[in-house]
């Protein structure tokens, strides 16, 4: 089921969240439905319309927003005053702006990390958490993406690493942070395109290579911004405090939590979801056989849609 084209937004805008940032937000679905916030990944990816599709628009008031520096938020690609704490504060600013008391908070990949961080800080505003393809922002996970994953996609990794001089291949994150911030837009775009191709090869190994934007196009500027923001976060350990995202997991006791993770996910490996389940007694983990990182693959999409439908019907994820 894909309802993106049948539930266009009935509210859109730019919200000033301070520090020179304005975030693009939208609402769709049923204005009287259960509020559901769907957080995008990346960091830096932006909130595509398909993030609406995990929720029945007859039952849910669906809220999306582009995090600082990406998508339709302004200024594009801006990394000053752009940290995890700023994003958590932006979510609260948006919730109050929309007049929502409590909402179902959903997020995938980096969005799951952000959702956990938000819920730990603002437990009382959350009805539940629905997390997919969990990423916890650890050094181990970041190192896996840039280096360890070469074992599963060696040819794609070689194409990703090839432009880096031999003495810089041991820290591709540092190399690509410089490359996507190159003042020459042609060079920055080439680096962003290579990063995007590697991410796609790892996340959707059976899919065709992604379409790449032409130099000078708005899509090219968006892609460069995406990876500038992502590099900024990853170089700073995602701005996660000592102890990690799960340090305050005890604050989430009693909160309904569902985790959906593809067993074959090579971008965010399943162990992260298992760690969350272990830290949150009563949480439900659904491991989707033969699924990877793509949330719109049939098995992943069905599990996410069914979890949201179950929460609407029962107010929890049990059963």
C-alpha positions as a Markdown table, in Angstrom:
| # | Residue | x | y | z |
|---|---|---|---|---|
| 1 | Unk | 0.0 | 0.0 | 0.0 |
| 2 | Unk | 1.3 | 3.5 | -0.9 |
| 3 | Unk | -0.9 | 6.3 | 0.2 |
| 4 | Unk | 1.6 | 9.2 | -0.3 |
| 5 | Unk | -0.3 | 10.5 | -3.3 |
| 6 | Unk | -3.7 | 10.1 | -1.7 |
| 7 | Unk | -3.0 | 12.1 | 1.5 |
| 8 | Unk | -1.4 | 15.4 | 0.5 |
| 9 | Unk | -0.5 | 17.8 | 3.3 |
| 10 | Unk | -3.2 | 20.0 | 4.5 |
| 11 | Unk | -0.7 | 22.2 | 6.4 |
| 12 | Unk | 2.8 | 23.2 | 5.5 |
| 13 | Unk | 5.2 | 25.8 | 6.7 |
| 14 | Unk | 8.6 | 27.0 | 7.9 |
| 15 | Unk | 9.0 | 27.3 | 11.6 |
| 16 | Unk | 11.6 | 29.5 | 13.2 |
| 17 | Unk | 13.4 | 27.4 | 15.8 |
| 18 | Unk | 16.2 | 29.9 | 16.6 |
| 19 | Unk | 19.9 | 30.3 | 15.8 |
| 20 | Unk | 19.0 | 31.3 | 12.2 |
| 21 | Unk | 17.3 | 28.0 | 11.4 |
| 22 | Unk | 13.8 | 27.5 | 10.0 |
| 23 | Unk | 12.5 | 24.0 | 9.7 |
| 24 | Unk | 10.0 | 22.9 | 7.0 |
| 25 | Unk | 7.1 | 20.9 | 8.4 |
| 26 | Unk | 3.9 | 19.4 | 7.1 |
| 27 | Unk | 0.8 | 17.7 | 8.4 |
| 28 | Unk | -1.4 | 15.2 | 6.5 |
| 29 | Unk | -4.0 | 12.6 | 7.2 |
| 30 | Unk | -6.8 | 13.1 | 9.7 |
| 31 | Unk | -6.6 | 16.3 | 11.7 |
| 32 | Unk | -8.5 | 14.5 | 14.5 |
| 33 | Unk | -6.5 | 11.3 | 14.3 |
| 34 | Unk | -3.7 | 10.1 | 16.6 |
| 35 | Unk | -0.7 | 12.4 | 16.1 |
| 36 | Unk | 2.3 | 10.6 | 14.7 |
| 37 | Unk | 5.7 | 12.2 | 14.1 |
| 38 | Unk | 7.8 | 10.4 | 11.5 |
| 39 | Unk | 11.5 | 11.3 | 11.7 |
| 40 | Unk | 13.7 | 11.0 | 8.7 |
| 41 | Unk | 17.2 | 9.4 | 8.7 |
| 42 | Unk | 20.6 | 10.5 | 7.5 |
| 43 | Unk | 21.4 | 12.7 | 9.3 |
| 44 | Unk | 20.6 | 15.0 | 6.5 |
| 45 | Unk | 18.3 | 13.0 | 4.3 |
| 46 | Unk | 15.1 | 15.1 | 4.5 |
| 47 | Unk | 11.5 | 14.0 | 5.0 |
| 48 | Unk | 10.3 | 12.5 | 1.8 |
| 49 | Unk | 6.6 | 12.1 | 1.1 |
| 50 | Unk | 6.8 | 8.3 | 1.5 |
| 51 | Unk | 7.4 | 8.6 | 5.2 |
| 52 | Unk | 3.6 | 9.3 | 5.4 |
| 53 | Unk | 2.8 | 5.9 | 4.1 |
| 54 | Unk | 3.4 | 3.9 | 7.2 |
| 55 | Unk | 0.2 | 5.3 | 8.7 |
| 56 | Unk | -3.4 | 5.0 | 7.6 |
| 57 | Unk | -4.4 | 8.6 | 6.9 |
| 58 | Unk | -7.9 | 8.0 | 8.1 |
| 59 | Unk | -6.6 | 7.2 | 11.5 |
| 60 | Unk | -3.5 | 9.3 | 12.0 |
| 61 | Unk | -2.5 | 13.0 | 12.0 |
| 62 | Unk | 0.9 | 12.6 | 10.3 |
| 63 | Unk | 3.6 | 15.1 | 11.0 |
| 64 | Unk | 6.9 | 15.3 | 9.1 |
| 65 | Unk | 9.7 | 17.8 | 9.2 |
| 66 | Unk | 13.1 | 18.4 | 7.6 |
| 67 | Unk | 15.8 | 18.5 | 10.3 |
| 68 | Unk | 18.2 | 21.5 | 10.4 |
| 69 | Unk | 20.1 | 22.1 | 7.2 |
| 70 | Unk | 18.4 | 19.6 | 5.0 |
| 71 | Unk | 15.4 | 19.2 | 2.7 |
| 72 | Unk | 13.3 | 22.3 | 2.6 |
| 73 | Unk | 14.6 | 23.7 | 5.9 |
| 74 | Unk | 16.6 | 26.9 | 5.8 |
| 75 | Unk | 19.5 | 27.6 | 5.4 |
| 76 | Unk | 20.3 | 24.5 | 3.4 |
| 77 | Unk | 23.4 | 22.6 | 4.4 |
| 78 | Unk | 24.0 | 24.8 | 7.4 |
| 79 | Unk | 25.9 | 23.0 | 10.2 |
| 80 | Unk | 26.3 | 25.8 | 12.8 |
| 81 | Unk | 24.0 | 25.4 | 15.8 |
| 82 | Unk | 23.1 | 22.0 | 14.4 |
| 83 | Unk | 23.5 | 19.2 | 17.0 |
| 84 | Unk | 21.4 | 16.4 | 18.4 |
| 85 | Unk | 20.3 | 18.6 | 21.3 |
| 86 | Unk | 19.2 | 21.3 | 18.8 |
| 87 | Unk | 17.1 | 18.7 | 16.9 |
| 88 | Unk | 15.5 | 17.4 | 20.2 |
| 89 | Unk | 14.6 | 21.0 | 21.1 |
| 90 | Unk | 13.2 | 21.6 | 17.6 |
| 91 | Unk | 10.9 | 18.6 | 18.0 |
| 92 | Unk | 9.5 | 20.1 | 21.2 |
| 93 | Unk | 9.1 | 23.5 | 19.5 |
| 94 | Unk | 7.2 | 21.9 | 16.7 |
| 95 | Unk | 5.0 | 19.9 | 19.0 |
| 96 | Unk | 4.0 | 23.1 | 20.9 |
| 97 | Unk | 3.5 | 25.0 | 17.7 |
| 98 | Unk | 1.1 | 22.4 | 16.4 |
| 99 | Unk | -0.8 | 22.2 | 19.8 |
| 100 | Unk | -0.2 | 18.5 | 20.2 |
| 101 | Unk | -0.2 | 17.1 | 23.7 |
| 102 | Unk | 1.3 | 13.7 | 23.0 |
| 103 | Unk | 2.3 | 11.8 | 19.9 |
| 104 | Unk | 3.5 | 8.5 | 18.5 |
| 105 | Unk | 7.1 | 9.1 | 17.7 |
| 106 | Unk | 8.5 | 7.1 | 14.8 |
| 107 | Unk | 11.9 | 7.1 | 13.2 |
| 108 | Unk | 14.2 | 5.0 | 11.1 |
| 109 | Unk | 18.0 | 4.6 | 11.0 |
| 110 | Unk | 19.3 | 8.0 | 12.3 |
| 111 | Unk | 15.7 | 8.9 | 12.9 |
| 112 | Unk | 15.5 | 6.0 | 15.5 |
| 113 | Unk | 18.5 | 7.5 | 17.3 |
| 114 | Unk | 16.8 | 10.9 | 17.3 |
| 115 | Unk | 13.5 | 9.4 | 18.5 |
| 116 | Unk | 15.1 | 7.6 | 21.4 |
| 117 | Unk | 17.0 | 10.8 | 22.4 |
| 118 | Unk | 13.8 | 12.8 | 22.2 |
| 119 | Unk | 11.8 | 10.3 | 24.2 |
| 120 | Unk | 14.4 | 10.1 | 26.9 |
| 121 | Unk | 14.3 | 13.9 | 27.3 |
| 122 | Unk | 10.5 | 14.2 | 26.9 |
| 123 | Unk | 8.9 | 11.0 | 28.0 |
| 124 | Unk | 5.6 | 12.6 | 29.0 |
| 125 | Unk | 4.9 | 13.8 | 25.4 |
| 126 | Unk | 5.3 | 10.4 | 23.9 |
| 127 | Unk | 2.4 | 7.9 | 23.4 |
| 128 | Unk | 4.8 | 5.2 | 22.1 |
| 129 | Unk | 7.9 | 4.7 | 19.9 |
| 130 | Unk | 7.9 | 2.9 | 16.6 |
| 131 | Unk | 11.5 | 2.4 | 15.5 |
| 132 | Unk | 13.0 | 0.8 | 12.4 |
| 133 | Unk | 16.5 | -0.1 | 11.3 |
| 134 | Unk | 17.9 | 1.2 | 14.6 |
| 135 | Unk | 21.1 | 3.3 | 14.6 |
| 136 | Unk | 22.6 | 4.2 | 18.0 |
| 137 | Unk | 25.3 | 6.5 | 16.7 |
| 138 | Unk | 28.2 | 4.5 | 18.1 |
| 139 | Unk | 31.8 | 4.6 | 16.8 |
| 140 | Unk | 31.5 | 0.9 | 16.0 |
| 141 | Unk | 28.5 | 1.5 | 13.7 |
| 142 | Unk | 30.2 | 4.4 | 12.0 |
| 143 | Unk | 33.4 | 2.5 | 11.4 |
| 144 | Unk | 31.4 | -0.4 | 10.0 |
| 145 | Unk | 29.7 | 1.8 | 7.4 |
| 146 | Unk | 33.0 | 3.4 | 6.2 |
| 147 | Unk | 35.3 | 0.4 | 6.5 |
| 148 | Unk | 33.9 | -2.9 | 7.9 |
| 149 | Unk | 31.1 | -3.2 | 5.3 |
| 150 | Unk | 33.7 | -3.5 | 2.5 |
| 151 | Unk | 33.6 | -7.2 | 3.3 |
| 152 | Unk | 30.0 | -7.5 | 2.1 |
| 153 | Unk | 30.2 | -5.2 | -0.9 |
| 154 | Unk | 33.9 | -5.1 | -1.9 |
| 155 | Unk | 33.5 | -3.8 | -5.4 |
| 156 | Unk | 31.1 | -1.0 | -4.4 |
| 157 | Unk | 33.4 | -0.1 | -1.5 |
| 158 | Unk | 36.4 | 0.1 | -3.8 |
| 159 | Unk | 34.5 | 2.6 | -6.0 |
| 160 | Unk | 33.7 | 4.6 | -2.9 |
| 161 | Unk | 37.3 | 4.6 | -1.6 |
| 162 | Unk | 39.1 | 4.9 | -4.9 |
| 163 | Unk | 39.4 | 8.7 | -4.9 |
| 164 | Unk | 41.0 | 8.8 | -1.5 |
| 165 | Unk | 44.9 | 8.8 | -1.5 |
| 166 | Unk | 46.3 | 5.6 | -0.1 |
| 167 | Unk | 47.4 | 7.3 | 3.1 |
| 168 | Unk | 43.8 | 8.5 | 3.8 |
| 169 | Unk | 41.9 | 5.3 | 3.2 |
| 170 | Unk | 42.2 | 4.4 | 6.9 |
| 171 | Unk | 39.8 | 7.3 | 7.7 |
| 172 | Unk | 37.3 | 7.7 | 4.9 |
| 173 | Unk | 35.0 | 9.7 | 7.1 |
| 174 | Unk | 37.6 | 12.4 | 7.5 |
| 175 | Unk | 38.4 | 12.3 | 3.7 |
| 176 | Unk | 34.7 | 12.6 | 2.7 |
| 177 | Unk | 34.1 | 15.3 | 5.3 |
| 178 | Unk | 36.6 | 17.5 | 3.5 |
| 179 | Unk | 35.4 | 16.3 | 0.0 |
| 180 | Unk | 31.8 | 17.2 | 0.4 |
| 181 | Unk | 32.8 | 20.6 | 1.9 |
| 182 | Unk | 35.0 | 21.4 | -1.1 |
| 183 | Unk | 34.3 | 25.0 | -2.1 |
| 184 | Unk | 34.2 | 23.9 | -5.7 |
| 185 | Unk | 30.6 | 22.7 | -6.2 |
| 186 | Unk | 31.6 | 20.3 | -9.0 |
| 187 | Unk | 34.0 | 18.5 | -6.7 |
| 188 | Unk | 31.6 | 18.6 | -3.7 |
| 189 | Unk | 28.9 | 17.1 | -5.9 |
| 190 | Unk | 31.1 | 14.3 | -7.1 |
| 191 | Unk | 32.0 | 13.3 | -3.5 |
| 192 | Unk | 28.3 | 13.4 | -2.5 |
| 193 | Unk | 27.4 | 11.3 | -5.4 |
| 194 | Unk | 30.0 | 8.6 | -4.5 |
| 195 | Unk | 28.8 | 8.6 | -0.9 |
| 196 | Unk | 25.2 | 8.2 | -2.1 |
| 197 | Unk | 26.1 | 5.4 | -4.4 |
| 198 | Unk | 27.9 | 3.5 | -1.6 |
| 199 | Unk | 25.0 | 4.0 | 0.8 |
| 200 | Unk | 22.6 | 2.7 | -1.9 |
| 201 | Unk | 24.7 | -0.3 | -2.8 |
| 202 | Unk | 24.9 | -1.3 | 0.9 |
| 203 | Unk | 21.2 | -0.5 | 1.7 |
| 204 | Unk | 19.6 | -1.8 | -1.5 |
| 205 | Unk | 22.1 | -4.3 | -3.0 |
| 206 | Unk | 19.6 | -5.7 | -5.6 |
| 207 | Unk | 18.4 | -2.3 | -6.8 |
| 208 | Unk | 19.7 | -0.3 | -9.8 |
| 209 | Unk | 22.2 | 2.4 | -9.0 |
| 210 | Unk | 20.4 | 5.6 | -7.8 |
| 211 | Unk | 19.7 | 8.5 | -10.2 |
| 212 | Unk | 22.2 | 11.2 | -9.7 |
| 213 | Unk | 21.4 | 14.9 | -10.1 |
| 214 | Unk | 23.0 | 17.1 | -12.7 |
| 215 | Unk | 25.5 | 19.7 | -11.6 |
| 216 | Unk | 23.9 | 23.1 | -10.9 |
| 217 | Unk | 20.4 | 21.7 | -10.3 |
| 218 | Unk | 18.4 | 22.2 | -7.1 |
| 219 | Unk | 18.7 | 18.4 | -6.5 |
| 220 | Unk | 22.5 | 18.7 | -6.6 |
| 221 | Unk | 22.5 | 21.4 | -3.9 |
| 222 | Unk | 20.2 | 19.2 | -1.8 |
| 223 | Unk | 22.4 | 16.2 | -2.2 |
| 224 | Unk | 25.6 | 18.1 | -1.3 |
| 225 | Unk | 23.8 | 19.5 | 1.8 |
| 226 | Unk | 22.6 | 16.1 | 2.8 |
| 227 | Unk | 26.1 | 14.7 | 3.0 |
| 228 | Unk | 27.6 | 17.9 | 4.6 |
| 229 | Unk | 25.1 | 17.5 | 7.4 |
| 230 | Unk | 25.7 | 13.8 | 7.7 |
| 231 | Unk | 29.5 | 14.3 | 7.7 |
| 232 | Unk | 29.1 | 17.0 | 10.4 |
| 233 | Unk | 27.2 | 14.6 | 12.7 |
| 234 | Unk | 29.2 | 11.5 | 12.1 |
| 235 | Unk | 32.6 | 13.4 | 12.7 |
| 236 | Unk | 31.2 | 14.5 | 16.0 |
| 237 | Unk | 29.9 | 11.2 | 17.1 |
| 238 | Unk | 26.4 | 12.4 | 16.5 |
| 239 | Unk | 26.8 | 14.7 | 19.5 |
| 240 | Unk | 25.7 | 11.8 | 21.8 |
| 241 | Unk | 26.7 | 12.2 | 25.4 |
| 242 | Unk | 28.9 | 9.8 | 27.3 |
| 243 | Unk | 27.0 | 6.5 | 28.0 |
| 244 | Unk | 25.2 | 6.6 | 24.6 |
| 245 | Unk | 21.6 | 6.9 | 23.6 |
| 246 | Unk | 20.5 | 4.2 | 25.9 |
| 247 | Unk | 22.1 | 5.7 | 29.1 |
| 248 | Unk | 18.7 | 7.0 | 30.1 |
| 249 | Unk | 16.6 | 4.1 | 29.0 |
| 250 | Unk | 15.2 | 3.7 | 32.4 |
| 251 | Unk | 13.1 | 6.8 | 31.8 |
| 252 | Unk | 11.2 | 5.0 | 29.1 |
| 253 | Unk | 9.9 | 2.2 | 31.4 |
| 254 | Unk | 6.3 | 1.4 | 30.6 |
| 255 | Unk | 6.3 | 3.2 | 27.2 |
| 256 | Unk | 5.1 | 1.0 | 24.3 |
| 257 | Unk | 8.0 | 0.4 | 22.0 |
| 258 | Unk | 8.1 | -1.6 | 18.7 |
| 259 | Unk | 11.3 | -2.2 | 16.8 |
| 260 | Unk | 11.3 | -3.4 | 13.1 |
| 261 | Unk | 14.6 | -4.4 | 11.7 |
| 262 | Unk | 15.7 | -6.3 | 8.6 |
| 263 | Unk | 17.8 | -9.3 | 9.4 |
| 264 | Unk | 20.0 | -8.6 | 6.3 |
| 265 | Unk | 20.4 | -4.9 | 7.0 |
| 266 | Unk | 24.1 | -4.1 | 6.3 |
| 267 | Unk | 23.8 | -0.3 | 6.9 |
| 268 | Unk | 22.4 | -0.6 | 10.4 |
| 269 | Unk | 23.0 | -4.1 | 11.6 |
| 270 | Unk | 20.3 | -5.9 | 13.7 |
| 271 | Unk | 22.4 | -6.0 | 16.9 |
| 272 | Unk | 21.5 | -2.3 | 17.5 |
| 273 | Unk | 17.8 | -3.2 | 17.7 |
| 274 | Unk | 18.6 | -6.1 | 20.0 |
| 275 | Unk | 20.5 | -3.8 | 22.3 |
| 276 | Unk | 17.4 | -1.5 | 22.5 |
| 277 | Unk | 15.1 | -4.5 | 23.2 |
| 278 | Unk | 17.4 | -5.6 | 26.0 |
| 279 | Unk | 17.5 | -2.1 | 27.5 |
| 280 | Unk | 13.7 | -1.7 | 27.3 |
| 281 | Unk | 11.9 | -4.6 | 28.9 |
| 282 | Unk | 8.5 | -5.1 | 27.3 |
| 283 | Unk | 9.5 | -3.7 | 23.9 |
| 284 | Unk | 8.7 | -5.8 | 20.9 |
| 285 | Unk | 11.3 | -6.6 | 18.2 |
| 286 | Unk | 10.2 | -7.8 | 14.8 |
| 287 | Unk | 13.1 | -9.1 | 12.7 |
| 288 | Unk | 12.0 | -9.2 | 9.1 |
| 289 | Unk | 13.5 | -12.2 | 7.2 |
| 290 | Unk | 15.4 | -11.5 | 4.0 |
| 291 | Unk | 14.9 | -7.7 | 4.4 |
| 292 | Unk | 17.7 | -5.1 | 4.5 |
| 293 | Unk | 17.7 | -1.4 | 5.2 |
| 294 | Unk | 15.0 | -0.3 | 2.7 |
| 295 | Unk | 11.9 | 0.5 | 4.7 |
| 296 | Unk | 9.8 | 0.3 | 1.6 |
| 297 | Unk | 10.7 | -3.3 | 0.8 |
| 298 | Unk | 7.6 | -5.4 | 1.0 |
| 299 | Unk | 8.4 | -7.2 | 4.3 |
| 300 | Unk | 9.6 | -4.1 | 6.1 |
| 301 | Unk | 6.8 | -1.9 | 4.9 |
| 302 | Unk | 4.1 | -4.4 | 5.9 |
| 303 | Unk | 5.6 | -4.8 | 9.4 |
| 304 | Unk | 5.7 | -1.1 | 9.9 |
| 305 | Unk | 2.2 | -0.5 | 8.6 |
| 306 | Unk | 0.8 | -3.3 | 10.7 |
| 307 | Unk | 2.6 | -2.1 | 13.8 |
| 308 | Unk | 1.0 | 1.4 | 13.4 |
| 309 | Unk | -2.4 | -0.2 | 12.7 |
| 310 | Unk | -2.1 | -2.3 | 15.8 |
| 311 | Unk | -1.2 | 0.7 | 17.9 |
| 312 | Unk | -4.2 | 2.6 | 16.6 |
| 313 | Unk | -6.5 | -0.4 | 17.5 |
| 314 | Unk | -5.0 | -1.3 | 20.8 |
| 315 | Unk | -2.9 | 1.5 | 22.1 |
| 316 | Unk | 0.2 | -0.8 | 22.4 |
| 317 | Unk | 2.2 | -3.3 | 20.3 |
| 318 | Unk | 1.4 | -6.4 | 22.3 |
| 319 | Unk | -0.2 | -9.4 | 20.6 |
